[in-house]
Amino acid sequence: MKNNKIKDAFQSRKFKGGAYATAISIVVIIIVLLINVIFVELDIKFDVSSKGLFTLSDISKDYLKDIDDEITIYYLAESGNEDSQISEIVNQYESLNKNIRVEYKDPILYPQFAEQYVDENISQNSIIVVNETKNRSRYVAYNDLFVTQFDYNTFSSNITGIDVEGQVTSAIQYVTEEELP
């Protein structure tokens, strides 16, 4: 009698529907995981932010493709403490022009490195753009990479956006111009 109830439970319509739904769910999860592994292995990324915050604009791309000078973008950050938003944007410059390269320099390991380009104290996660051809450089402080708004109610600054592309492209324009302003 009990065996018949158990056997009937496994042959019921509810059980078959539940088993089918579970099997479909497992297949969908496996497909999503496989797609994720493929994207990670091929380093495929999509900027899904509403304003394209992590993709260089067409204006920057057009400007950068015509640069003939050797440009090095030094990203000054302690190893392991790099800002992922900054890294993601800065790394795109290298793929747009064979004359542009990105190097990470740890200010802890190389404390005197920035002195050859900058007279002021550098901040963590800042950038130095160097034109190796014209021997010209431009320093972009970490605080300049973000858009801030002052809140008069709390007397504090709040980060409202990111401007890595604007600052780095502007620094590249500065070091590549024939006549400095």
C-alpha positions as CSV (number, residue, x, y, z in Angstrom):
1,M,0.0,0.0,0.0
2,K,2.7,2.5,0.9
3,N,4.8,1.4,-2.1
4,N,1.9,2.2,-4.4
5,K,1.5,5.7,-2.9
6,I,5.2,6.4,-3.4
7,K,5.2,5.0,-6.9
8,D,2.0,7.0,-7.7
9,A,3.7,10.2,-6.4
10,F,6.6,9.8,-8.8
11,Q,4.2,9.2,-11.7
12,S,2.0,12.0,-10.9
13,R,1.5,15.0,-13.2
14,K,2.9,17.4,-10.5
15,F,6.1,15.4,-10.2
16,K,6.7,15.2,-13.9
17,G,6.1,19.0,-14.3
18,G,8.5,19.8,-11.4
19,A,11.1,17.5,-12.8
20,Y,10.8,19.1,-16.3
21,A,11.1,22.6,-14.8
22,T,14.2,21.5,-12.7
23,A,15.9,20.0,-15.8
24,I,15.2,23.1,-17.9
25,S,16.6,25.3,-15.1
26,I,19.8,23.3,-14.8
27,V,20.3,23.4,-18.6
28,V,19.8,27.2,-18.6
29,I,22.3,27.7,-15.7
30,I,24.9,25.5,-17.5
31,I,24.5,27.6,-20.7
32,V,24.9,30.9,-18.8
33,L,28.0,29.6,-17.0
34,L,29.5,28.4,-20.3
35,I,28.8,31.8,-21.9
36,N,30.4,33.5,-18.9
37,V,33.5,31.3,-19.1
38,I,33.9,32.1,-22.8
39,F,33.6,35.8,-22.2
40,V,36.1,35.7,-19.4
41,E,38.6,33.6,-21.4
42,L,38.4,35.8,-24.5
43,D,38.4,39.0,-22.4
44,I,35.2,40.2,-24.0
45,K,33.6,43.2,-22.2
46,F,30.5,45.3,-22.8
47,D,29.9,48.7,-21.3
48,V,26.3,48.4,-20.1
49,S,26.4,51.7,-18.2
50,S,23.7,54.1,-19.5
51,K,26.2,56.7,-20.5
52,G,29.0,54.5,-21.7
53,L,31.2,55.4,-18.8
54,F,33.8,52.7,-19.4
55,T,34.1,53.0,-23.2
56,L,36.3,55.7,-24.9
57,S,34.3,58.1,-27.0
58,D,34.5,58.3,-30.8
59,I,36.1,61.7,-30.4
60,S,39.0,60.3,-28.4
61,K,39.4,57.3,-30.7
62,D,39.6,59.6,-33.7
63,Y,42.2,61.9,-32.1
64,L,44.3,59.0,-30.8
65,K,44.6,57.1,-34.0
66,D,46.6,59.9,-35.7
67,I,49.3,60.3,-33.0
68,D,52.8,59.5,-34.3
69,D,54.7,60.4,-31.1
70,E,55.6,57.6,-28.6
71,I,53.3,58.1,-25.6
72,T,53.6,56.3,-22.3
73,I,50.7,56.4,-19.8
74,Y,52.1,55.6,-16.4
75,Y,49.4,54.5,-13.9
76,L,50.8,55.0,-10.4
77,A,49.2,52.6,-8.0
78,E,50.3,50.3,-5.4
79,S,50.2,46.7,-6.6
80,G,46.9,45.1,-5.7
81,N,45.3,48.5,-4.9
82,E,44.6,49.7,-8.4
83,D,41.2,51.3,-9.0
84,S,39.4,48.9,-11.3
85,Q,37.4,51.7,-13.0
86,I,40.6,53.7,-13.8
87,S,42.5,50.5,-15.0
88,E,39.6,49.5,-17.3
89,I,39.6,52.9,-19.0
90,V,43.4,53.4,-19.2
91,N,44.0,50.0,-20.7
92,Q,41.8,50.9,-23.7
93,Y,44.3,53.5,-24.9
94,E,46.9,51.0,-25.7
95,S,44.7,49.1,-28.1
96,L,43.9,52.3,-30.1
97,N,47.4,53.2,-31.3
98,K,50.6,51.2,-31.5
99,N,52.5,54.2,-30.3
100,I,50.7,54.4,-27.0
101,R,51.6,52.0,-24.2
102,V,50.4,51.8,-20.6
103,E,52.7,50.9,-17.7
104,Y,51.8,50.3,-14.1
105,K,54.3,51.8,-11.6
106,D,54.1,51.0,-7.9
107,P,55.1,54.2,-6.0
108,I,56.1,52.1,-3.1
109,L,58.5,50.0,-5.1
110,Y,59.7,53.0,-7.2
111,P,59.5,56.0,-4.9
112,Q,61.7,58.2,-7.0
113,F,60.1,57.3,-10.3
114,A,57.6,60.3,-10.6
115,E,60.3,62.9,-9.6
116,Q,61.7,62.8,-13.2
117,Y,58.3,64.0,-14.5
118,V,56.6,65.8,-11.6
119,D,57.8,68.4,-9.0
120,E,54.8,67.9,-6.7
121,N,53.9,65.0,-4.4
122,I,51.9,62.4,-6.3
123,S,48.8,60.7,-5.1
124,Q,47.9,57.0,-5.2
125,N,46.1,55.9,-8.4
126,S,47.2,59.0,-10.3
127,I,48.5,59.1,-13.9
128,I,51.5,60.6,-15.7
129,V,51.3,60.9,-19.5
130,V,54.7,61.2,-21.1
131,N,55.5,62.0,-24.7
132,E,58.8,60.2,-25.2
133,T,59.4,61.8,-28.6
134,K,59.1,65.4,-27.4
135,N,60.2,64.7,-23.8
136,R,57.1,66.3,-22.4
137,S,54.9,65.1,-19.6
138,R,51.6,65.9,-17.8
139,Y,50.5,64.7,-14.4
140,V,46.8,63.9,-13.6
141,A,46.1,63.6,-9.9
142,Y,43.7,61.0,-8.6
143,N,41.2,63.6,-7.4
144,D,41.0,65.1,-11.0
145,L,39.8,61.8,-12.4
146,F,36.5,62.1,-10.6
147,V,33.7,64.7,-10.9
148,T,32.7,66.0,-7.5
149,Q,30.0,68.2,-6.2
150,F,30.1,70.2,-3.0
151,D,27.2,69.6,-0.6
152,Y,26.6,72.8,1.3
153,N,24.4,71.0,3.8
154,T,27.1,68.6,5.0
155,F,30.1,70.7,3.9
156,S,31.6,67.7,2.1
157,S,32.4,66.8,-1.5
158,N,30.5,63.9,-3.1
159,I,31.7,62.0,-6.2
160,T,29.1,62.3,-8.9
161,G,30.9,60.9,-11.9
162,I,34.2,59.7,-13.4
163,D,36.3,61.6,-15.9
164,V,39.3,59.4,-16.6
165,E,38.9,59.5,-20.4
166,G,38.6,63.3,-20.4
167,Q,41.6,63.9,-18.2
168,V,43.9,61.3,-19.9
169,T,42.9,62.4,-23.4
170,S,43.4,66.0,-22.5
171,A,46.9,65.2,-21.1
172,I,47.8,63.4,-24.3
173,Q,46.7,66.4,-26.3
174,Y,48.8,68.6,-24.1
175,V,52.0,66.5,-24.5
176,T,51.5,66.1,-28.3
177,E,50.7,69.8,-29.2
178,E,53.4,71.6,-31.2
179,E,52.8,74.9,-29.4
180,L,52.0,74.8,-25.7
181,P,49.3,77.2,-24.5
